[in-house]
Amino acid sequence: MEHGTREETSAAPGARPIAAVLAVKGLADAKTRLSPVVPADARRALVLAMMSDTITAARAAGVGDIVVVTPDPEVSATARRLGARVVADTPADAADPVTSSLNRALARGIDAAIGTDGARVVVLQADLPALRAPHLGAALVRADGHRQAIVPDRSGSGTAMLIVGDTSDITPRFGVGSARAHRDAGAVDLVADSGDLWPDLRTDVDTVDDLAAAMTLGVGRATAQVLADVGLGSLASTPTPHAS
């Protein structure tokens, strides 16, 4: 299957171990912008499935340690079944009204992940159902040697992935305009000169358009099963599950 990229394969990540961090909020608030096409109960299942496909692809790309930060017991149980470590999310700190709850959660996850000796830390959106392991591996290879690097999302304004090579600075800057915020803080944009590279890595799912884009690329098996269960196949031209 063609994915519209100029780079289809990659070498394995380098000798330094890789630890990945994902943050997933409570399922009660799951993906409300998908409500026009996905019912509430299915949205909860879809969040778990997209996280599962993201973790599965990360494992296949050579990521040894995966940390999931969440306040939700069902998310925690699913993550543990997939071999991930779980860090409990905490309520917002009233003394720190500036830092978003997502960035607080990710900072906790990064702090837990850097316990892996000499590891680089990759912060991944937890809703990358079309993610291909070779493309994640290629991005990790390209980021090697940089203090920080990013892969923007498909809009170009958000951040799908942040790779932290220098863990003395563990300040994530996710949120509106995060790609620019990360670049302004010194992160290298890995697709600055190749905007069509790794569309699967750049397609996190928040909106109906995002879901259609992921389905057209081909989603992982867990996500494909949830979408099949709700009879949702008309959003994409070729909604083909992939093996990652």
ZIBELSUL-V21381 format. One line per field, one symbol per residue. phi: phi as a letter, one per 20 degrees, with the letter a starting at -180 (. if undefined). psi: psi as a letter, one per 20 degrees, with the letter a starting at -180 (. if undefined). burial: + if it has 9 or more other C-alpha atoms within 8 Angstrom, else -. A space follows every 10 residues. Layout:
phi: ???
psi: ???
burial: ???
This chain:
phi: .edmdecdcb ffgffffddd ccccffffdf lffegfccfg ffffffgfff ffffffffgf enfedcddda eefffgffff feneeddffc fgeffcfeff ffffffffff gfffffgmfe ddedfecdfe gdgfffgfff ffegnefbbc dffffneece bcddedefdd efcfpfmfff ffffeofeef cgdbfeflff fededcdfff fffffffoef fffgfffffe mdcefcfbfd fdef
psi: pqjkriohrr rqqahpqppq pqpprqihko lhijhhiorg hhhghhghgh gghggghggh ijohpppppq iphggggggh hjjqqpppqq qqohimigpq hghgghhggg hhhiipojqq ppoqqjmmij ppghhgghhh ghipiqgqqq orahhihaoh pppohnjiol oqlqapkhgg ggghjjqpoi khjmijqlhh hinqohrhgg gggghhhorr ggghgghhhj koiihqhmmp qri.
burial: ----+----+ -++---++++ +++++++--+ +--++--+-- -+++++++++ ++++++++++ +++-++++++ ++--++-+++ -+-++++-+- ---------- -+++++++++ ++++-+--++ ++++++++++ ++++++++++ +-+--+-+++ ++++--++++ +++++++--+ ---+--+++- +++---++++ +----+++++ ++++++++-+ ++++++++++ ++++-+++-- -+--++--++ ++-+
